[in-house]
């Protein structure tokens, strides 16, 4: 079990009332903050699986307090894949109780963990505590904090000095220091003489009076929540480019959409595409596997929040056809030529022993003109389910070695050929 770390503090500024229906005594409570500074960008605590945080109310929490806390929970749930759910039988959960302080464990502590709330009248003071529950430390305890603020230890209440200690394990998630964070200490927090305990360093001195706000989640708070728990909604796919690729050497496709920075994997039908890149914030690029079945396939992406909508990707045969090169053929042993072609039309594989075949642009490079009598038709057929036609070729042992053979395929209707014909590349093979 993880040892809980408790954080608590007292602020002097009054925050906005989050529940006007609270009794007057609760509404008039001075705003109390939290100790052991944490920030949305300094994550170090244990996360809650799937963003689900089971909780229950202590006996001293009134319905009005519950309503106020639910509003605070909704602020977090609206920007991240976090769900505060009433406990059923979960072994790790949060117990919320009315207290004389605001205090919480940092992250999932294991078993029941107490969340003390004093300021039910300040929604974002409660949000501050919920951020601790989710595993975030105060901003001024980031490992890099000395570049941004200077702790005035002489002004700090001696018993509170530990609240200004850097937390070496606090991860910044690559986010900049956030003076606007709902988890930043106020400039005179924990002061024993009313003087500042934190001084903002140049060139950011203008942030001096802004630190310690309890009115909103900053953009940095939201970014950090998303990096740890994801957004409240899955990514959205808007386009795939190109929308049609060939089964043979299909190349790359680019997906366009939103929340792509959170994508953890790409799905082509049910196959996981492990390797992909992000050429732009709203783009993902991956290589399409070769020799997929011809027809319509679906592409989707996933984040830890869930799966996006699916978009269609068409896989077609090759037009014109592509004949794979086989540089050497052994006489007396069959060798398979592979033709990648349209799956519905007739493909004819032709061969010639002429060393210098003629060429008629737009028609055919083989066997026409003076060499027509040497033309051989090896076979005809259509591409298979993946647009590939396998053609066995056997050269007789009676053929001398060192003879060049020329192969080419064409697509036509044998009953009514129409010019110009669609033809493949020309392949030269030498006999052994």
C-alpha positions in Angstrom: 0.0 0.0 0.0 1.3 3.5 -0.9 1.8 5.7 2.1 -0.6 8.7 1.9 0.9 12.2 1.8 -1.4 14.8 3.3 -1.5 18.4 2.1 -3.2 21.4 3.7 -2.9 25.2 3.9 -4.7 28.4 4.7 -5.3 31.3 2.3 -6.4 34.8 3.2 -8.3 35.7 0.1 -12.0 34.9 -0.1 -13.1 32.7 -3.0 -16.4 32.7 -4.9 -19.2 30.8 -3.3 -19.9 27.6 -5.1 -23.2 26.7 -3.4 -25.4 29.6 -2.3 -27.7 27.1 -0.6 -25.0 26.4 2.0 -25.9 27.5 5.6 -24.5 30.9 6.5 -21.9 29.5 8.8 -20.4 27.5 5.9 -20.7 30.3 3.4 -18.7 32.6 5.7 -15.8 30.2 6.3 -12.5 32.0 5.3 -10.9 30.3 2.3 -8.3 27.7 3.3 -5.9 26.3 0.7 -3.6 23.3 0.7 -0.1 22.3 1.7 2.6 20.4 -0.1 2.4 22.4 -3.4 1.2 20.6 -6.5 0.4 21.6 -10.0 -1.4 20.2 -13.0 2.0 19.8 -14.6 3.8 18.1 -11.7 2.3 14.6 -11.6 3.9 12.1 -9.3 1.2 10.2 -7.5 -0.4 6.9 -8.4 -3.1 7.4 -11.0 -6.6 6.0 -10.8 -7.2 3.2 -13.3 -9.3 4.4 -16.2 -9.7 7.8 -14.4 -12.4 6.2 -12.2 -12.2 7.5 -8.6 -14.7 5.7 -6.2 -15.8 7.8 -3.3 -18.2 7.9 -0.4 -19.5 10.6 2.0 -18.6 10.7 5.7 -21.6 10.9 8.1 -20.9 14.6 8.8 -21.3 15.7 5.1 -24.7 17.3 4.5 -26.7 17.2 1.3 -25.8 20.8 0.6 -22.1 20.0 0.9 -22.5 17.0 -1.4 -24.1 19.3 -4.0 -21.2 21.7 -3.7 -18.6 19.0 -4.1 -20.4 17.4 -7.1 -20.2 20.8 -8.8 -16.4 20.8 -8.2 -16.1 17.2 -9.5 -18.0 18.3 -12.6 -15.3 20.9 -13.4 -12.7 18.2 -13.6 -14.9 15.7 -15.4 -15.7 18.3 -18.1 -12.1 18.6 -19.2 -10.5 15.1 -18.6 -11.3 11.4 -18.7 -11.9 11.4 -15.0 -15.0 10.0 -13.3 -15.9 10.4 -9.6 -18.2 7.4 -9.0 -20.0 6.3 -5.8 -18.2 3.4 -4.3 -19.7 0.0 -4.6 -17.1 -2.5 -3.4 -13.8 -1.1 -4.8 -10.8 -1.7 -2.6 -9.3 1.8 -3.1 -11.6 4.7 -2.5 -11.9 8.3 -1.2 -13.8 9.2 1.9 -15.0 12.9 1.9 -15.6 14.5 5.2 -16.3 17.9 6.7 -13.2 19.1 8.5 -11.3 22.1 9.9 -8.7 21.9 7.0 -8.5 21.2 3.3 -6.3 18.1 3.0 -5.8 15.2 0.7 -3.5 12.3 -0.2 -1.5 12.8 -3.4 -2.7 10.2 -5.9 -4.3 6.8 -5.2 -3.0 5.8 -1.8 -4.5 2.4 -1.5 -7.5 1.4 0.6 -9.7 4.2 2.0 -8.1 7.6 2.0 -9.5 10.7 3.6 -10.3 13.9 1.7 -10.8 16.7 4.3 -12.8 19.7 3.1 -13.3 22.9 5.0 -14.2 25.2 2.2 -17.4 23.8 0.8 -18.1 27.4 -0.2 -15.2 27.6 -2.7 -15.6 25.4 -5.7 -12.0 25.7 -7.0 -10.5 25.2 -3.5 -12.3 21.8 -3.7 -11.0 21.4 -7.3 -7.5 22.0 -5.9 -8.0 19.1 -3.5 -9.4 16.9 -6.2 -6.3 17.5 -8.2 -4.3 16.2 -5.3 -6.5 13.1 -5.2 -5.7 12.6 -8.9 -2.0 12.7 -8.1 -0.8 16.3 -8.7 1.6 18.2 -6.5 1.7 22.0 -6.1 3.4 24.0 -8.8 6.1 25.5 -6.6 7.4 22.0 -5.8 8.3 21.2 -9.3 12.0 20.2 -9.8 12.6 23.3 -11.9 10.7 25.8 -9.7 13.9 27.7 -8.7 14.0 29.1 -12.3 10.6 30.7 -11.8 10.0 31.5 -8.1 12.2 32.2 -5.1 11.1 30.9 -1.7 11.5 33.5 1.0 12.3 31.1 3.9 12.6 33.9 6.4 8.9 34.8 6.0 7.6 31.2 6.1 6.0 29.9 9.2 8.8 27.5 10.6 6.3 24.6 10.9 5.4 25.0 7.2 8.9 25.0 5.7 8.4 21.5 4.4 5.5 22.7 2.3 8.1 24.6 0.2 10.4 21.7 -0.5 11.0 20.6 -4.1 9.5 17.2 -4.9 12.2 15.5 -7.1 9.7 12.9 -8.4 7.2 15.5 -9.5 7.0 15.0 -13.3 6.4 18.2 -15.3 5.0 16.3 -18.3 7.0 18.6 -20.5 4.6 21.5 -19.7 5.9 25.0 -18.9 5.7 26.4 -15.4 2.2 27.6 -14.7 1.7 30.7 -12.6 -2.0 30.5 -13.3 -2.5 27.0 -12.0 -5.3 26.4 -9.5 -2.6 24.5 -7.6 -0.1 27.3 -7.2 0.6 28.7 -3.8 -0.5 32.4 -3.2 2.3 34.9 -2.8 2.0 35.2 1.0 0.8 31.7 1.8 2.1 30.2 5.1 3.7 33.5 6.0 4.3 34.3 9.7 4.6 38.0 9.2 2.4 38.9 6.2 5.3 39.3 3.9 5.6 37.2 0.6 6.8 33.6 0.9 7.1 33.3 -2.8 8.7 35.9 -5.2 8.2 35.5 -8.9 11.5 35.9 -10.7 12.3 38.0 -13.8 11.0 38.2 -16.5 7.7 37.1 -15.0 7.3 39.6 -12.1 3.9 40.6 -13.5 2.6 37.3 -12.3 3.3 38.1 -8.6 -0.2 39.0 -7.6 -1.8 36.4 -9.9 -0.4 33.2 -8.3 -2.7 31.3 -6.0 -6.0 31.9 -7.9 -8.9 29.7 -6.9 -11.4 30.7 -9.6 -10.7 28.3 -12.6 -8.7 25.5 -14.0 -5.9 27.0 -16.1 -5.0 25.9 -19.6 -2.0 24.2 -18.1 -4.1 22.4 -15.5 -6.3 21.1 -18.3 -3.3 20.1 -20.5 -1.7 18.1 -17.6 -5.0 16.4 -16.8 -5.3 15.4 -20.4 -1.7 14.0 -20.6 -2.3 11.8 -17.6 -5.9 10.8 -17.9 -6.9 11.8 -21.5 -9.7 14.0 -22.7 -13.3 13.3 -21.7 -14.1 12.3 -25.3 -12.2 10.1 -27.8 -10.4 11.4 -30.8 -12.4 12.3 -33.9 -11.4 11.2 -37.4 -12.4 13.5 -40.2 -10.5 12.3 -43.3 -8.1 9.7 -44.7 -5.9 10.8 -47.6 -5.7 9.2 -50.1 -9.0 7.4 -49.7 -8.1 4.8 -52.2 -4.8 2.8 -52.4 -3.6 -0.3 -54.3 -3.1 -3.6 -52.7 0.4 -3.8 -54.2 2.9 -1.4 -52.7 0.1 0.8 -51.2 2.4 3.4 -49.5 1.3 5.8 -46.8 -2.0 7.3 -45.8 -2.6 10.4 -43.7 -5.4 10.7 -41.2 -6.8 14.1 -40.2 -8.7 14.7 -37.0 -8.8 16.1 -33.5 -7.2 15.0 -30.2 -4.5 13.2 -32.1 -1.9 14.0 -29.5 -3.7 11.5 -27.2 -3.8 8.7 -29.8 -2.1 5.5 -28.6 -2.8 3.2 -31.5 -4.2 3.0 -35.0 -6.6 0.3 -36.1 -7.1 -1.0 -39.7 -10.2 -3.1 -39.4 -9.2 -5.1 -36.3 -5.4 -5.1 -37.0 -3.3 -2.8 -34.8 -0.9 -0.6 -36.7 1.9 -0.2 -34.2 4.1 2.2 -36.2 2.7 5.7 -36.9 3.9 9.2 -36.9 2.4 12.6 -36.2 3.6 15.1 -38.9 1.2 17.7 -37.5 -0.9 18.1 -34.4 -4.0 17.1 -36.3 -2.4 14.4 -38.5 -1.3 10.8 -38.1 0.5 8.9 -40.9 1.1 5.2 -41.3 2.1 2.6 -43.9 -0.8 0.5 -45.2 0.1 -3.3 -45.2 0.5 -4.8 -48.7 -1.8 -7.3 -50.3 -4.9 -6.6 -48.3 -8.2 -7.9 -49.6 -9.6 -5.7 -52.2 -12.6 -3.7 -51.2 -13.7 -1.4 -48.3 -11.7 -1.3 -45.1 -12.1 0.8 -42.0 -9.6 2.9 -40.1 -10.0 4.2 -36.6 -7.7 5.5 -33.8 -7.8 5.0 -30.1 -6.8 6.9 -27.0 -7.1 5.9 -23.4 -10.5 7.5 -23.4 -11.9 5.3 -26.2 -12.1 4.7 -29.9 -12.8 7.3 -32.6 -15.3 7.0 -35.4 -14.3 4.9 -38.3 -13.6 6.1 -41.9 -13.4 4.1 -45.0 -10.3 3.2 -46.9 -10.6 1.6 -50.4 -8.1 -1.1 -51.5 -8.0 -1.7 -55.2 -6.1 -3.8 -57.7 -3.4 -2.3 -59.9 -4.4 -0.5 -63.1 -2.3 -0.7 -65.2 -1.1 -4.1 -63.9 2.3 -4.6 -62.3 4.4 -7.7 -63.1 7.1 -8.6 -60.6 10.6 -9.0 -62.0 12.1 -12.5 -62.0 15.7 -12.0 -63.4 16.6 -15.7 -63.8 14.6 -18.8 -64.6 15.9 -22.3 -64.4 15.0 -24.5 -67.3 12.9 -27.5 -66.3 11.7 -26.0 -63.0 8.4 -24.1 -62.8 8.7 -20.5 -61.5 5.8 -18.5 -60.3 5.3 -15.0 -61.8 3.2 -12.6 -59.7 0.9 -10.2 -61.5 -0.8 -7.4 -59.5 -3.8 -6.4 -61.4 -7.5 -5.5 -61.5 -9.5 -8.2 -59.8 -12.4 -8.3 -62.3 -10.9 -8.0 -65.8 -9.0 -10.6 -67.8 -5.2 -10.4 -67.6 -3.1 -12.1 -70.3 0.6 -12.9 -69.7 2.6 -12.9 -72.9 6.2 -14.0 -73.5 8.7 -13.7 -76.4 12.1 -15.2 -77.1 13.0 -12.3 -79.3 16.1 -10.6 -78.0 14.8 -7.2 -79.3 11.1 -7.0 -79.0 9.3 -4.2 -80.9 7.5 -1.4 -79.2 4.2 0.2 -80.2 3.6 3.1 -77.9 0.2 2.9 -76.2 -0.4 -0.7 -77.4 2.2 -3.3 -76.4 5.9 -3.7 -76.2 5.9 -7.4 -77.1 5.4 -9.6 -80.1 3.9 -7.2 -82.6 5.3 -6.5 -86.1 8.1 -8.7 -87.4 8.3 -10.7 -84.2 4.6 -11.6 -84.0 5.2 -15.3 -84.8 7.3 -15.7 -81.7 4.7 -14.5 -79.3 3.6 -16.9 -76.6 0.5 -16.7 -74.4 1.5 -18.2 -71.1 -1.9 -17.9 -69.5 -4.8 -15.7 -68.7 -6.9 -15.1 -65.6 -8.0 -12.5 -63.1 -6.4 -11.2 -59.9 -7.4 -12.9 -56.7 -9.0 -11.5 -53.6 -6.0 -9.3 -53.0 -5.5 -8.4 -56.6 -2.6 -10.9 -57.1 -2.5 -13.5 -59.9 0.1 -16.2 -59.6 1.2 -17.6 -62.9 3.5 -20.8 -63.1 6.0 -20.6 -65.9 8.0 -23.7 -67.0 10.8 -23.3 -69.6 11.7 -26.5 -71.4 15.2 -27.9 -70.9 15.4 -27.9 -74.7 15.7 -24.1 -74.6 19.4 -23.1 -74.5 20.8 -21.4 -71.5 21.6 -17.7 -71.8 18.4 -16.9 -73.7 16.5 -13.8 -72.8 12.8 -14.1 -72.4 10.5 -11.1 -72.3 7.3 -11.1 -70.3 4.5 -8.6 -70.2 0.8 -8.6 -69.2 -2.1 -6.9 -70.8 -5.7 -6.3 -69.8 -8.3 -6.8 -72.4 -11.6 -8.4 -73.4 -10.5 -11.3 -75.5 -13.8 -11.2 -77.4 -13.7 -7.5 -78.2 -10.2 -5.9 -77.6 -10.3 -2.1 -77.4 -7.2 0.0 -78.1 -5.2 1.3 -76.4 -4.6 -1.7 -74.3 -3.7 -1.5 -70.6 -0.3 -3.1 -70.2 2.1 -3.9 -67.4 5.8 -3.2 -67.2 8.2 -5.3 -69.3 10.2 -7.9 -67.5 13.4 -9.5 -68.9 14.4 -13.0 -67.7 17.5 -15.0 -68.6 17.5 -18.8 -68.7 20.0 -20.9 -66.8 
